[in-house]
Amino acid sequence: MPEVYETVKIHDKYQFELKFTYPLDRRRDTNEYQVDTYVFLPNNLYINKRTYSADDFYGDLHKYIRLRTPVVHLASMSASPDSPMSKLEDAMRRLAETPDDPSVIQTYEDRLKMFCSIMKSALRDEEGNLERGLASASAPAAVRNYLKQADRLLEDFRELMHIVRFPDIDRKRLNLFRLVDEFLSITVNKYRYRLYLALERCPERYEWLEALRGEIAAALRHEVDYRCGCGYPTVPSKNSDNEELVYRENILKKVMASVLFLRSDTRRDGVFMTNLVFGIAAGIAMTFATIVTFLSQNLIFQEFSLTFCIIVIVAYMGKDRIKELGRSYLYSKLKSHIYDYKTRIRSTLGKEVGICRESFAFINESRLPPDIARLRNKDYISELENGIVGEDIIHSKEVLTLHSRNCKEIYSDFNVDGLVDIVRFNVRHFLAKMDNPVKEIFMPDEVAGVVKVQAKRTYKIHLIIQCRMNGGRESYASFRLTLARNGIKRIERLA
């Protein structure tokens, strides 16, 4: 059975990204996934229950859920009647026949964006495989084949433009095709740049290295010249800040990926139960005050007096305390059974495909599950540090329930076999109490005697992620996040 798997990477200076991929088990009507994330924070960061609330945590999160991009190898993008290229061509021909049909227009736009998304993923995966295999004897042939396949796909795609270039077509349809063409040109070059840089890191002993780098550079120049000839404003220049290129690339990336994104409606969870619990606490407190007042008036004091007045006041003081203590106690018992937020996930047509529930809490080390406590596996220096200043632990829980049948109906002509949950977390709250990122230290020097050098001051945060699908076998991943006051330094996956 496929399992949930996760990746963690640095997104920018102050954000890291968690990406969870949830596979669909089509034999089930519903699939349920549970992800528990434990964040271990040194106490000297002063991130605790008093300084960091649930609202702060959710404010630092930026998340979105999308369909998993269908997996198609680069060589299969146009190899069969069922390929993404063939499906796009079919949609374009139907648009040429009935250019005013809303359903035909929607299919054309969806398949155009889907082709772009699938090709982007295929280019990325193929380039990653090439990087990992550069030490093999077959690397030069594989790289050249990759360049040829990408060029051929671009040519085949661009030849389709004549289908929708007719007088009656709405200019928006043709402009969308041109935007996809522009983005594909940028994307093809993006992964060629990565491959070129990977070849630069290779040992110079490979005799084929220089020639291969020259071929990639020629392919890069060809695509830049093509964009220039088409009048696309995404042409890089040494004498420019290239602001327009970066801006358009980001916009186009979002537009093309929008075909895979799902709508979401997030609301507080357990509102009714929370209000019910608070009402019960208020009722208990009022019962106490009423009983004390009744007994005092009917059994002790027969008429109004100062003593009776004092007893009533004390009774109402007790009522307020009982109410607050009752609310705190009952809510603490209820908290383990409700979540902070519930998100309904819907397709672009409004059909519900799943529900996501999330919760956040600080927990004591004694409440850690045994497997998590073992995985924390502090080294000796960490034990010494945490023994002095202690450690605060955040527990974030997410439960996602998907309706398999409704998921399968979305883009049924493509093999959409899962969902991707992308979470970006901003660490600025964690940096507020850190010391300066650079410290001066001294060392002996043979010439000057003693010299002053700089040392970096960093802080270590550990993350442990526990995933479970349909109540089955659990999987674990452990990461170490290194931070300084000026941002994220690195993320390491621990064994």
Disulfide bonds with the S-S distance in Angstrom:
none
